[in-house]
Amino acid sequence: MKKFYTLFLFLLTFFIGFAQSPGDIVITEIMKDPSAVIDENGEWFEIYNSTASDINIDGWTLKDDGTNNYVIDATIDPMTGTGGQTIVPAGGYLVLGRTLDLMVNGGAPIDYAYQSNFNMGNGADEIVLVTPGNIEISRVNYDGGPNFPDMAGESMQLNPSFLNETDNDNGDNWCPSLSPYGDGDLGTPGAANEVCAPECTIDFTSLDVTCDSLNPGSTDDTYTVNLSYSGGNVSTTFIVSSTAGDVSGDDPSTVESGTIIVSNVPEGTNIDITLDDTASGGICFTTVNVSSPNCIPVGSIDLEFVGIMDFTVPSGGSDGKAIHVVATADIADLSVYGIGTAANGGGSDGQEYTFDAISVNNGDHILVARTPSSMQQYLTPSGYSLFNVVLIASTDINMNGNDGIELFKNGTLIETFGDVNVDGTGQSWEYLDSWAYKETLGSVWPSGWMYGTVNCTDGSQTTFSSTCVYPFVASLSNDEFSTNKFSIYPNPTTTGFINISSYNNDVMSVQVFDILGKQVKSETLTDNTLNVSDLNTGVYILKITQNNASTTKKLVIR
């Protein structure tokens, strides 16, 4: 009789743990980051037996894809020292965790304690169960947020509708638990999971606001909103509405990913765009708030670009970088304006530099310079003094001759030099170690701009000793030449000749450069007359040298 009883127990044990297949055990709930207690005491996970028979997991390995590797051994319980089996009942649950002590683990009813031999990462990690025969029965690879739930103090639970080894791979089938246990963390250890509440699938991916027209005044223009989305076409009917404007574009009811368009919105009117599918049984009711842009026309604004400087100056480094703007009206507070640089065609970085909170007058020329002392030396004191205001630039003013520049007012883009989405290297607007200059105020780039030759300031001590004098100061003599008064006439000329007169009769060396900085003529004069009949009509820079001093003038040939 005794032998029969012993044989019965052996056979029972044998059949309980025999020939398990992947999915017989499913990992259904994970507490990886408790809040009520420390992780070392409060971590646990739950498994579910999907079969009609009890399963003994004694001897199975609990592991991840890293160094964690623990063999479940119920011969001697780690806490009580008593023997036994680790049985997951048919259609039931078993909870494995750090400790059985309810006073320490946050009140979780742990069935088997693996103590410190296995730990779960709070970010991405894996939980894997493998039989003694090296058959992987269950696995969850959670990712710490992109797809799987990732909240401290809340377990992530598998939706009861997906209690199988295939569906538990999908993070969308998991959700945070809402039921408190023990010391206040949320979870249902050892019990059936809650049904995951449905979630709104609509995701807004981008918002673009564009002025339709640019007229003075705060309400004379209209603007258009392009709102991109994904997650539509989910068997419910979406109603899209706006508090102003006309709604068009793609319909989230039938188009999975698209763009909602709201047009003809009056400038100065903020709007709310709402998506709602609750009338057809959906759960989405979401609103996007859109602020009206300031549709300020370039040409009627009261501050605009004049020049972009990337000089090579004797002091080196970034000392030769500056931006030249002009006020076209009285401005009470210049700090409503700002500048941004777009490095290497990488797109707009928004406003990076804000002007000082000062007032300026109509017609004031403003120089925003990285190192004003270096700019004073390079432009010479006479040229530097032409600027009514000089401000120290931040390190964000760091253009390298191939970068687009943006001007902002109250955070709204009002003027752009260059193409912020294009690296200017090799482009017609490149200004490396040179300059870009707006000849006609109110012009919208690329119209109305002129450029020095690339690298034309290299090796020069001042702009007047370069082959590309900065146009704003070109009409001035430098300090050394101030004693040599001269005049050029006729200018503009239509005769093919110009006369250059000076207070003394010493020999003059004359060089003529086109607007790109290319030398087109060089002569030494003894009779004060320069023949320009071989030059095309246009604007030129005239460089005159006499007695080791130089100056430049603008020359117009018609």
C-alpha positions in Angstrom: 0.0 0.0 0.0 2.9 2.3 0.8 4.6 1.6 -2.5 1.3 2.2 -4.3 0.9 5.6 -2.6 4.5 6.6 -3.4 4.0 5.6 -7.1 0.8 7.7 -7.2 2.6 10.8 -6.0 5.4 10.3 -8.5 3.0 9.9 -11.4 1.0 12.9 -10.3 4.2 15.1 -10.1 5.3 13.6 -13.5 2.1 14.5 -15.3 1.7 17.9 -13.7 5.0 19.2 -15.1 5.1 17.1 -18.3 5.6 18.4 -21.9 4.6 22.1 -21.6 4.3 24.0 -24.9 4.9 27.7 -25.6 1.9 29.7 -24.5 0.7 27.2 -21.8 2.0 29.8 -19.3 1.4 33.5 -20.2 3.0 36.5 -18.5 0.0 38.7 -17.8 1.0 41.5 -15.3 4.2 43.3 -14.4 5.1 45.6 -11.6 8.6 46.8 -12.5 8.6 50.2 -10.8 6.6 50.3 -7.5 6.2 53.7 -5.7 5.0 52.6 -2.2 8.2 50.6 -1.6 11.6 50.4 -3.2 12.1 48.3 -6.3 14.3 45.8 -4.4 11.3 44.8 -2.3 8.2 45.6 -4.4 8.9 44.2 -7.9 6.7 41.3 -9.0 5.1 39.7 -12.1 2.1 37.5 -12.6 1.7 34.4 -14.9 -1.4 32.7 -16.1 -2.0 29.0 -16.8 -4.0 28.9 -20.1 -4.5 25.1 -20.0 -7.0 22.8 -18.2 -4.3 21.1 -16.1 -2.1 22.3 -13.2 1.5 23.1 -14.3 4.5 22.7 -12.0 7.2 25.3 -12.9 9.7 23.9 -10.4 13.1 23.8 -12.2 12.1 26.4 -14.8 14.5 29.2 -15.5 13.5 32.8 -15.0 15.8 35.1 -17.1 16.2 38.1 -19.4 18.4 38.6 -22.5 21.1 40.0 -20.3 22.8 38.5 -17.2 19.7 37.7 -15.1 19.3 33.9 -14.8 17.5 32.2 -11.9 16.2 28.6 -11.5 12.9 28.3 -9.7 13.5 25.8 -6.9 10.6 24.9 -4.6 12.5 22.0 -2.9 13.4 24.4 -0.2 11.3 27.6 -0.1 13.6 30.6 0.1 11.6 32.2 2.9 10.1 29.3 4.9 12.7 26.5 4.3 9.9 24.0 3.7 9.6 21.8 0.7 6.9 21.8 -2.0 6.1 22.4 -5.6 5.5 25.6 -7.5 2.1 24.9 -9.1 0.2 27.3 -11.4 -3.4 26.1 -11.2 -5.4 25.3 -14.3 -6.9 28.5 -15.6 -5.4 30.3 -12.6 -2.6 32.7 -11.7 0.7 32.7 -9.8 2.6 35.7 -8.6 6.4 35.7 -8.4 8.2 38.6 -6.7 11.1 39.7 -4.5 9.8 38.8 -1.1 6.7 37.1 0.5 6.7 39.7 3.4 3.5 41.8 3.0 5.0 44.4 5.4 7.9 44.9 3.1 6.7 44.3 -0.5 3.9 46.9 -0.5 1.2 44.4 0.3 1.4 42.2 -2.8 0.3 38.5 -2.3 3.5 36.8 -3.6 3.3 33.0 -4.2 7.0 32.5 -4.9 9.9 34.7 -3.9 13.1 34.9 -6.0 14.5 37.6 -3.8 17.5 39.4 -5.3 18.3 36.8 -7.9 16.2 38.5 -10.6 15.5 42.2 -11.2 13.5 44.1 -13.7 14.6 47.3 -15.4 12.4 50.4 -15.2 13.1 51.1 -18.8 13.2 48.4 -21.5 13.8 44.8 -20.3 12.7 41.2 -20.8 11.0 38.5 -18.7 11.5 35.0 -20.0 10.4 31.6 -18.7 12.2 28.5 -20.0 11.6 24.8 -19.1 14.3 22.5 -18.0 14.3 21.1 -21.5 15.2 24.6 -22.8 11.8 25.3 -24.3 10.8 29.0 -24.1 7.3 29.0 -22.8 6.6 32.7 -22.2 8.3 36.0 -22.9 7.5 39.7 -22.7 9.9 42.3 -24.2 8.6 45.6 -22.8 10.1 48.9 -24.1 9.7 51.4 -21.4 7.2 53.7 -22.9 7.0 53.9 -26.7 4.5 51.0 -26.9 4.2 49.4 -23.5 2.8 51.4 -20.5 5.5 53.0 -18.3 4.1 54.6 -15.1 5.7 54.4 -11.7 3.4 52.8 -9.0 1.2 51.2 -11.6 1.5 47.7 -12.9 1.2 47.1 -16.6 -1.5 44.5 -17.3 -2.4 42.4 -20.3 -6.0 43.0 -21.5 -8.1 39.9 -20.5 -9.2 39.6 -24.1 -5.6 38.8 -25.1 -4.4 36.2 -22.6 -2.2 34.3 -25.1 1.5 34.3 -25.9 1.0 35.9 -29.3 -1.0 38.9 -28.2 1.1 39.7 -25.2 3.9 40.7 -27.5 2.0 43.7 -28.6 2.3 46.7 -26.3 -1.1 48.0 -27.5 -2.7 45.1 -25.7 -1.3 46.2 -22.3 -2.6 49.1 -20.1 -1.9 50.6 -16.7 -3.8 49.0 -13.8 -6.3 51.2 -12.0 -7.0 49.0 -8.9 -5.1 49.8 -5.6 -3.6 47.0 -3.5 -1.7 46.9 -0.2 0.1 50.2 0.5 -1.5 52.0 -2.4 0.3 51.0 -5.6 -2.1 49.9 -8.4 -2.4 46.4 -9.7 -4.3 43.1 -9.4 -1.6 40.5 -8.4 -3.0 37.0 -8.5 -6.4 38.0 -9.8 -8.0 38.6 -13.2 -6.9 41.8 -14.9 -9.3 44.6 -15.6 -10.5 45.2 -19.1 -8.4 47.9 -20.6 -10.4 51.0 -21.4 -10.4 52.0 -25.1 -8.1 54.8 -26.1 -8.5 57.5 -28.7 -6.3 56.6 -31.6 -6.1 60.0 -33.2 -2.6 61.6 -32.9 -1.9 65.1 -34.2 1.6 65.0 -35.9 2.2 68.6 -37.0 0.6 72.0 -37.1 1.4 74.6 -39.7 -0.1 78.2 -39.7 0.4 80.4 -42.8 -0.8 83.9 -43.6 -2.8 84.0 -46.8 -2.0 87.7 -47.4 0.2 90.4 -45.9 -1.5 93.7 -45.4 -1.0 96.3 -42.7 -3.3 96.0 -39.8 -4.2 93.2 -37.4 -7.4 92.0 -39.0 -7.0 92.8 -42.7 -5.6 89.4 -43.6 -6.6 85.8 -43.3 -4.6 82.7 -42.4 -4.8 79.0 -43.0 -4.1 76.1 -40.6 -2.8 72.7 -41.8 -3.3 70.1 -39.0 -1.7 66.7 -39.8 -3.0 63.6 -38.0 -2.7 59.8 -37.9 -4.9 57.1 -36.4 -8.1 57.7 -38.3 -10.4 55.3 -40.2 -11.3 53.3 -37.1 -14.9 52.5 -37.9 -16.4 55.6 -36.2 -17.5 58.9 -37.7 -15.5 62.0 -36.8 -17.0 65.4 -36.7 -14.3 68.1 -37.3 -15.2 71.7 -36.4 -13.6 75.0 -35.9 -14.6 78.1 -34.0 -13.8 80.2 -37.2 -12.8 79.6 -40.8 -13.7 76.9 -43.3 -12.9 73.3 -42.6 -11.7 71.1 -45.5 -9.0 68.5 -46.2 -8.9 64.9 -45.3 -11.7 63.2 -43.3 -10.4 61.1 -40.3 -13.6 59.0 -40.6 -12.2 57.4 -43.8 -8.6 58.5 -44.1 -6.1 56.9 -41.7 -3.4 59.6 -42.0 -4.0 63.0 -43.6 -4.3 66.8 -43.1 -7.2 68.8 -41.8 -7.3 72.3 -43.4 -9.0 75.3 -41.8 -8.9 78.3 -44.1 -10.1 81.9 -44.3 -9.5 82.5 -40.6 -9.4 86.3 -39.9 -6.0 87.5 -38.6 -6.2 88.3 -34.9 -8.7 85.5 -34.3 -7.5 82.5 -32.3 -9.4 79.3 -33.1 -10.2 75.9 -31.5 -10.2 72.9 -33.9 -12.2 70.0 -32.4 -12.4 66.3 -33.4 -15.3 64.3 -31.9 -16.5 60.8 -32.7 -18.6 60.2 -29.5 -21.9 60.4 -31.4 -21.1 57.2 -33.2 -19.8 55.3 -30.2 -16.2 56.5 -30.3 -14.2 57.9 -27.4 -12.3 60.8 -29.0 -13.1 64.3 -28.1 -10.0 66.5 -28.5 -9.3 70.1 -29.2 -6.3 71.9 -30.7 -5.8 75.5 -29.8 -4.4 77.7 -32.6 -3.1 81.2 -32.0 -3.4 83.7 -34.8 -0.1 84.7 -36.5 0.9 88.4 -37.1 0.6 88.8 -40.8 3.1 91.7 -41.1 4.1 92.5 -44.7 7.8 92.9 -45.5 8.2 96.4 -46.8 5.8 97.9 -44.3 7.6 96.7 -41.2 9.6 99.1 -39.1 12.9 97.1 -39.0 14.6 95.2 -41.8 17.9 93.6 -42.8 20.5 95.7 -44.6 23.6 93.5 -44.4 25.1 90.2 -43.3 28.8 90.3 -42.4 31.2 87.4 -42.2 34.5 89.4 -42.3 37.9 87.9 -41.8 39.3 90.4 -39.3 42.8 90.6 -37.8 41.6 89.5 -34.3 40.3 86.2 -35.9 37.6 83.8 -34.6 34.0 85.0 -34.8 35.0 88.7 -34.2 34.1 89.6 -37.8 30.5 88.3 -37.7 27.7 90.9 -37.5 24.2 91.7 -38.8 23.2 95.2 -40.0 19.5 96.3 -39.7 17.8 99.6 -40.1 14.7 101.1 -38.5 12.2 102.4 -41.0 10.0 104.0 -38.3 10.5 105.1 -34.7 10.5 102.0 -32.4 9.8 102.4 -28.7 11.0 99.0 -27.7 13.5 97.2 -29.9 13.3 94.0 -27.8 10.1 93.0 -29.6 12.5 92.0 -32.4 14.9 89.1 -32.6 17.2 87.1 -35.0 17.7 83.5 -35.7 20.4 81.7 -37.8 19.8 78.5 -39.7 23.0 76.5 -39.8 24.0 74.7 -42.9 20.5 74.5 -44.4 19.2 72.6 -41.4 15.9 74.6 -41.2 14.7 77.3 -38.9 15.9 77.3 -35.3 13.5 80.0 -34.4 14.4 83.2 -32.6 17.8 82.9 -30.9 18.9 86.5 -30.3 16.7 89.2 -28.8 17.5 92.9 -29.3 18.1 95.1 -26.3 15.1 96.9 -24.8 16.0 100.4 -26.2 14.2 102.9 -28.4 15.5 103.8 -31.8 14.5 106.4 -34.4 13.4 106.2 -38.0 16.5 105.8 -40.1 18.8 104.5 -37.4 21.3 102.0 -38.7 21.9 99.2 -36.1 25.0 96.9 -36.0 24.6 93.7 -34.0 28.3 92.6 -33.7 30.0 89.7 -31.9 32.9 91.9 -31.0 32.3 95.6 -31.5 35.9 96.6 -31.0 37.1 94.3 -33.8 34.3 95.7 -36.1 35.4 99.3 -35.3 39.0 98.4 -36.3 38.0 96.7 -39.5 35.4 99.2 -40.6 37.7 102.0 -39.3 36.4 104.6 -36.9 34.8 106.6 -39.7 32.9 103.7 -41.1 31.9 102.4 -37.6 30.6 105.8 -36.7 28.0 105.6 -39.4 26.0 103.2 -37.3 23.7 104.9 -34.9 23.4 102.0 -32.5 25.9 99.1 -31.9 24.7 96.1 -29.9 26.7 93.1 -28.7 25.5 89.9 -30.3 25.1 86.6 -28.5 27.0 83.5 -29.5 23.9 82.5 -31.5 24.9 85.1 -34.1 27.5 82.7 -35.6 26.7 82.4 -39.3 29.4 81.0 -41.5 28.7 82.5 -44.9 26.4 79.7 -45.9 23.6 80.1 -43.4 20.1 81.7 -43.8 19.1 84.4 -41.4 15.6 85.2 -40.0 14.2 88.3 -38.5 11.3 88.1 -36.0 8.8 90.5 -34.4 6.9 89.3 -31.4 8.0 85.8 -32.2 6.6 86.0 -35.7 8.9 85.6 -38.8 8.9 88.9 -40.8 11.9 88.6 -43.0 14.3 86.0 -44.3 17.7 86.3 -45.9 18.8 83.2 -47.8 17.1 79.8 -47.8 17.0 78.3 -44.3 16.5 74.8 -45.8 19.5 75.0 -48.2 23.3 75.0 -47.4 24.5 78.2 -49.1 27.9 76.8 -50.0 28.2 77.3 -53.8 24.9 79.1 -54.0 24.6 82.6 -55.6 24.0 84.0 -52.1 27.1 82.6 -50.4 28.9 85.2 -48.3 31.8 83.2 -46.7 34.5 85.6 -45.5 32.6 88.3 -47.3 29.2 90.1 -47.0 25.7 90.3 -48.3 24.1 93.7 -48.7 20.5 94.9 -49.5 20.7 97.7 -52.1 17.0 98.6 -52.0 15.2 98.8 -48.7 11.9 97.0 -48.7 13.2 94.3 -51.1 12.3 90.7 -50.4 15.2 88.3 -50.8 16.6 87.3 -53.3 15.6 90.6 -55.0 17.6 93.7 -54.2 20.7 92.0 -52.6 24.3 92.2 -53.7 27.3 90.2 -52.5 31.0 90.5 -52.0 33.2 87.7 -53.6 33.6 84.6 -51.4 36.8 85.0 -49.3 37.3 88.6 -50.4 38.1 89.8 -46.9 40.9 87.2 -46.2 44.2 88.8 -45.4 42.9 92.4 -45.2 43.4 94.7 -42.2 40.4 96.9 -42.9 37.4 96.7 -45.3 39.2 99.5 -47.3 42.2 97.3 -47.9 40.1 94.4 -49.1 38.8 93.8 -52.6 35.2 94.1 -51.4 34.6 97.2 -49.3 31.4 96.9 -47.3 29.0 99.1 -49.4 27.5 100.9 -46.4 30.9 102.5 -45.7 32.2 102.6 -49.2 31.5 106.3 -49.8 33.6 107.2 -46.8 37.4 107.8 -46.6 39.3 106.2 -43.9 41.0 108.3 -41.2 44.4 108.2 -42.8 43.0 109.6 -46.1 40.9 112.3 -44.5 43.4 115.0 -45.3 43.3 114.1 -49.0 40.0 115.6 -50.0 38.8 114.5 -53.4 35.8 114.4 -55.7 34.6 112.3 -58.5 32.6 113.8 -61.4 30.4 113.2 -63.3 28.9 110.4 -61.1 26.8 108.9 -62.5 28.6 109.2 -65.8 27.3 108.7 -69.3 30.4 110.1 -71.1 32.8 107.1 -70.7 35.1 109.2 -68.5 35.3 110.4 -64.9 37.5 113.0 -63.3 39.1 112.4 -59.9 40.3 115.6 -58.2 42.4 115.8 -55.1 43.9 118.5 -52.9 47.3 117.5 -54.0 48.8 116.5 -57.4 50.4 113.3 -56.3 50.0 110.1 -58.4 46.8 108.2 -57.7 46.3 104.4 -58.2 42.7 103.5 -59.1 41.1 100.1 -59.0 37.5 99.4 -60.1 35.5 96.4 -58.8 32.2 95.1 -59.9 29.4 94.5 -57.3 30.7 90.9 -56.8 34.1 92.2 -55.8 35.9 91.2 -59.0 38.5 93.7 -60.2 37.7 94.9 -63.7 40.1 97.8 -64.1 43.4 99.0 -62.6 45.3 102.2 -63.6 47.7 104.7 -62.3 46.5 108.3 -63.0 48.7 111.4 -63.5 46.1 113.6 -65.2 43.1 112.9 -62.9 41.0 111.3 -65.8 39.9 107.7 -65.8 38.5 106.1 -69.0 35.6 103.8 -68.2 34.1 103.5 -71.7 35.0 99.8 -71.8 32.8 99.1 -68.7 29.2 98.0 -68.9 26.5 100.1 -67.3 26.0 99.3 -63.7 27.3 100.0 -60.2 31.0 99.7 -59.3 33.2 100.2 -56.4 36.1 102.6 -57.0 39.2 102.2 -54.8 41.6 105.2 -54.8 45.1 105.0 -53.3 47.3 108.1 -52.8 50.3 108.5 -50.6 49.9 105.1 -49.0 46.3 105.8 -48.0 43.1 104.4 -49.6 39.5 105.2 -49.9 36.5 103.9 -51.8 33.6 105.4 -53.7 30.5 104.1 -55.4 30.6 104.7 -59.2 27.5 104.5 -61.4 27.9 104.1 -65.2 24.9 104.7 -67.4 
